[in-house]
Amino acid sequence: MTDSTWDAIVVGAGPAGSAAAFALASAGRRTLVLERRTSVDFKFGELLPPHTAPLVKRFGLDLSGLIELHARARGVVSVWGDAEVREQDFLFNPYGDGVRLDRPRFDAALRERAIEVGATVVTGARVVDVSPSRDGGVEPELVAVAVEVDGLVQLVSAAHVIDCSGRSAVLARMLGSPRIDFDPLFASARRFVGPTASVDRDPFLRIESVPDGWLYTLVVPSGERMVVFHTDHDLDADLDSALAQSVMVGPILDERGFVPVGRVRASPAGGAWRTPLIARGVLAAGDAVLAFDPLASRGIFGALTTGFGAADAVVATADGDDGAIDRYIADVEATTTEYRSGHRRMYASEQRFSDRPFWARRLTDASAH
Ligand SMILES: Cc1cc2nc3c(=O)[nH]c(=O)nc-3n(C[C@H](O)[C@H](O)[C@H](O)COP(=O)(O)OP(=O)(O)OC[C@H]3O[C@@H](n4cnc5c(N)ncnc54)[C@H](O)[C@@H]3O)c2cc1C
């Protein structure tokens, strides 16, 4: 990182950060990406739904190529609202099938595309402080970012900085931008392996509601099954009890001889929103601006949309379009409103467990609107 002044700085190299960096660098902007991690061996989010096709196309990638490298996702099988097993095949989707992702590999491929179009990505670079332009920064019009690399803190600056640091939203938190949490959803995940690697080629995402939350399972390209349980963090429920109550996911694991491996991984998973303009010169994108309940299956879609959207707004603003950032803000707000009403409808369609706190809370939320 020899230069200290850039046209734009992107914090975080997940899908949102790679989309932002790709758009900025493609538009000829000198772009620095700062990513805290040097490698990733696990990440939540294994399904790339078909409607993501236009967004991955902007990277010069396509879903059929990704299916070759990862694995095909044929649709969604659900037990939700009643005991019937329903199959929704992507056969009828205009974009075709989705992708079951090796997630670290997918994120690395997007990052690689950003580098290929000219972005500079520094890994092992943890952002530790920020001072926006109104506070002076290095020069009055620049946002200064302090970043720790190999134990040394350096200052870098740019007219525009995009916070793509995921749910941790480092810049937003440092700048005191409040987050609005829509619900206290929490996910616990475990990998399961069968007796042989080829035991299960199930190409469907399987979703099931249970009395204290809901489960999903998906076979990832390695042949392992990811099993994820979602409940509220204050409820006394866990993955094992959810599997014992399940009529689809639990029996699949038992019948196919799957056993758990590795530790349980946990993550906040509720919907959350904050204003996209955190401070002058600082925008947020991806989970840092709008995080979705995984039930919506639109986290990566949303991260790519807002990553591109924030970067396009930065490029347009620098080119003299004074309304570009306001339009980005309006787009995020419209998506948030639309997501919240769809989310309420989805939870309201499960009434069997309405006497349990997890569902009662969501039904109250739905009836209040
Ligand atoms: C249980 C669960 C299941 C999910 N399943 C799906 C799914 O099937 N399909 C789907 O589309 N989405 C799914 N998602 C959501 C999806 O994974 C996220 O929406 C997506 O990863 C958000 O991308 P992002 O780029 O905004 O953030 P992230 O992918 O979180 O990337 C943020 C990056 O910022 C870096 N960073 C953080 N702090 C700093 C710092 N101080 N300095 C520098 N870098 C920093 C991090 O290391 C990270 O690489 C799921 C989420 C959960 C919790």
The ligand as an ORCA input file, in Angstrom:
! r2SCAN-3c Opt
* xyz 0 1
  C     -27.275    -18.125      8.669
  C     -27.118    -17.326      7.414
  C     -27.422    -17.923      6.198
  C     -27.343    -17.195      5.014
  N     -27.660    -17.800      3.835
  C     -27.642    -17.092      2.685
  C     -27.955    -17.713      1.444
  O     -28.200    -18.928      1.364
  N     -27.950    -16.948      0.319
  C     -27.663    -15.604      0.360
  O     -27.706    -14.934     -0.669
  N     -27.302    -14.997      1.531
  C     -27.285    -15.712      2.672
  N     -26.886    -15.121      3.849
  C     -26.486    -13.695      3.854
  C     -25.158    -13.410      3.120
  O     -24.164    -14.323      3.487
  C     -24.746    -11.971      3.426
  O     -25.853    -11.140      3.158
  C     -23.553    -11.499      2.591
  O     -22.379    -12.199      2.917
  C     -23.331     -9.995      2.841
  O     -22.223     -9.579      2.093
  P     -21.371     -8.304      2.553
  O     -20.322     -8.128      1.532
  O     -22.281     -7.184      2.869
  O     -20.734     -8.699      3.958
  P     -19.730     -9.883      4.312
  O     -19.876    -10.995      3.351
  O     -19.963    -10.155      5.761
  O     -18.294     -9.252      4.110
  C     -17.807     -8.246      4.988
  C     -16.293     -8.248      4.912
  O     -15.806     -7.143      5.690
  C     -14.631     -7.550      6.366
  N     -14.406     -6.686      7.535
  C     -15.135     -6.638      8.674
  N     -14.581     -5.751      9.540
  C     -13.499     -5.220      8.919
  C     -12.517     -4.251      9.307
  N     -12.512     -3.652     10.531
  N     -11.529     -3.932      8.427
  C     -11.494     -4.523      7.205
  N     -12.392     -5.463      6.798
  C     -13.386     -5.803      7.640
  C     -14.942     -9.001      6.751
  O     -13.763     -9.732      7.029
  C     -15.682     -9.504      5.518
  O     -14.829    -10.119      4.568
  C     -26.931    -15.831      5.050
  C     -26.595    -15.239      6.270
  C     -26.695    -15.980      7.453
  C     -26.333    -15.319      8.753
*
